[in-house]
Amino acid sequence: GEDPHYDEFALAHHLRCRGWVVPAYNMAPKSNVKMLRIVVREDFTRSRCNSLIEDLMTCHRLLKDMDRESSKRLEEYINKHLTSMGKDEHAHPVYAVSLSVSFLLFRPVSA
């Protein structure tokens, strides 16, 4: 098979840009297996399903046509800025507010 120069996280990022929330996951530690997980509601229509499939194919084609250098830069960006869910700190500087400052900003005002 073909060895793509992008991964599921890049595909999830492109889908997110098109309005879909399709998270990518790393499976068991040290297995190097990644996956996308699509969960649909009972009222998910055939029309929406067709839109998702079209967007999935479009994003796949965009990533496939991207050169390796651009793909590498995208991967670095995603790893630095977008995969901080569940980690102790966020990569974006806006979240680097110290706890004491945030307490002062949001403490209740006494009457």
Helices and strands as residue ranges (DSSP letters): H 8-17, E 24-26, E 34-36, H 46-65, H 68-77, I 78-82, G 93-95, H 99-106
